């Protein structure tokens, strides 16, 4: 029999390093044809923004030319941008939402 001289060596376990998914910005592009009220309506409906927040984002786009609406995962960003742009097209407005990777 053994007298307790057994040496135990720990097994090394390597855990795979998981990377966080890249985030994407949804950008509201200003145009001269879409009414401000409609832009705030789209921001509230699609992006679930409050009245004051949607107004602030709309005014930023109006003054600067573009405004970041939200930063999220790629699938969500593309879906929301398409949904908002399609909603504007149905109403006959050239409102545009774009997505781009966050740096």
VEXDREN-2710 file (C-alpha; in Angstrom, 1 decimal):
% VEXDREN-2710
k/r/px/py/pz
1/UNK/0.0/0.0/0.0
2/UNK/1.0/3.6/-0.4
3/UNK/2.2/5.6/2.6
4/UNK/0.8/9.0/1.5
5/UNK/3.7/10.1/-0.8
6/UNK/1.4/10.7/-3.8
7/UNK/2.0/14.1/-5.4
8/UNK/-1.1/15.8/-6.9
9/UNK/-0.6/18.2/-9.8
10/UNK/-3.4/20.5/-10.8
11/UNK/-4.8/20.3/-14.3
12/UNK/-4.4/23.5/-16.2
13/UNK/-7.7/24.6/-17.7
14/UNK/-7.6/27.2/-20.4
15/UNK/-10.7/29.2/-20.8
16/UNK/-11.3/30.7/-24.2
17/UNK/-11.1/34.5/-24.2
18/UNK/-14.5/35.9/-25.3
19/UNK/-14.5/39.3/-27.0
20/UNK/-17.3/41.7/-26.6
21/UNK/-19.2/42.3/-29.8
22/UNK/-18.3/45.5/-31.7
23/UNK/-20.8/48.3/-31.0
24/UNK/-22.4/50.3/-33.8
25/UNK/-23.7/53.9/-33.8
26/UNK/-27.1/54.8/-35.3
27/UNK/-26.7/58.2/-36.8
28/UNK/-29.6/60.6/-37.7
29/UNK/-28.8/62.5/-40.9
30/UNK/-30.4/65.9/-41.2
31/UNK/-32.4/66.9/-44.3
32/UNK/-34.3/70.0/-45.3
33/UNK/-37.6/68.3/-46.0
34/UNK/-38.6/66.2/-43.0
35/UNK/-40.6/68.2/-40.4
36/UNK/-39.1/68.4/-37.0
37/UNK/-42.2/67.0/-35.4
38/UNK/-42.1/63.9/-37.5
39/UNK/-38.4/63.3/-36.6
40/UNK/-39.2/63.5/-32.9
41/UNK/-42.2/61.2/-33.5
42/UNK/-39.9/58.6/-35.2
43/UNK/-37.3/58.9/-32.4
44/UNK/-40.0/58.3/-29.7
45/UNK/-41.6/55.4/-31.6
46/UNK/-38.6/53.4/-32.8
47/UNK/-36.0/54.3/-30.2
48/UNK/-38.3/54.7/-27.2
49/UNK/-37.0/58.1/-26.4
50/UNK/-38.7/60.6/-24.1
51/UNK/-40.0/63.8/-25.6
52/UNK/-37.2/66.0/-24.3
53/UNK/-34.5/63.5/-25.4
54/UNK/-35.9/63.1/-28.9
55/UNK/-36.1/66.9/-29.3
56/UNK/-32.5/67.3/-28.2
57/UNK/-31.3/64.6/-30.6
58/UNK/-33.3/66.1/-33.5
59/UNK/-32.0/69.7/-32.8
60/UNK/-28.4/68.4/-32.7
61/UNK/-28.9/66.8/-36.1
62/UNK/-30.5/70.0/-37.3
63/UNK/-27.7/72.2/-36.2
64/UNK/-24.7/69.9/-36.8
65/UNK/-25.9/67.9/-39.8
66/UNK/-25.8/64.5/-38.0
67/UNK/-26.5/63.2/-34.5
68/UNK/-25.7/59.9/-32.8
69/UNK/-29.1/58.4/-31.7
70/UNK/-27.9/55.3/-29.8
71/UNK/-24.9/52.9/-29.6
72/UNK/-25.7/49.2/-29.6
73/UNK/-24.9/45.8/-31.1
74/UNK/-24.7/45.5/-34.9
75/UNK/-27.9/43.5/-35.4
76/UNK/-30.0/45.8/-33.3
77/UNK/-28.5/48.9/-34.9
78/UNK/-29.1/47.8/-38.4
79/UNK/-32.7/46.7/-37.6
80/UNK/-33.6/49.9/-35.8
81/UNK/-32.0/52.1/-38.5
82/UNK/-33.9/50.3/-41.2
83/UNK/-37.2/50.4/-39.3
84/UNK/-36.9/54.2/-38.7
85/UNK/-35.9/54.9/-42.4
86/UNK/-38.7/52.7/-43.7
87/UNK/-41.2/54.5/-41.4
88/UNK/-40.1/57.8/-42.9
89/UNK/-40.4/56.4/-46.5
90/UNK/-43.9/55.2/-45.8
91/UNK/-44.8/58.8/-44.7
92/UNK/-43.1/60.2/-47.8
93/UNK/-40.1/61.8/-46.1
94/UNK/-36.4/61.4/-47.0
95/UNK/-35.3/61.0/-43.4
96/UNK/-32.2/58.8/-43.2
97/UNK/-30.6/56.8/-40.3
98/UNK/-27.2/55.2/-40.9
99/UNK/-25.1/52.8/-38.9
100/UNK/-21.3/52.7/-38.5
101/UNK/-18.9/51.0/-36.2
102/UNK/-18.0/52.8/-33.0
103/UNK/-14.3/53.6/-32.8
END
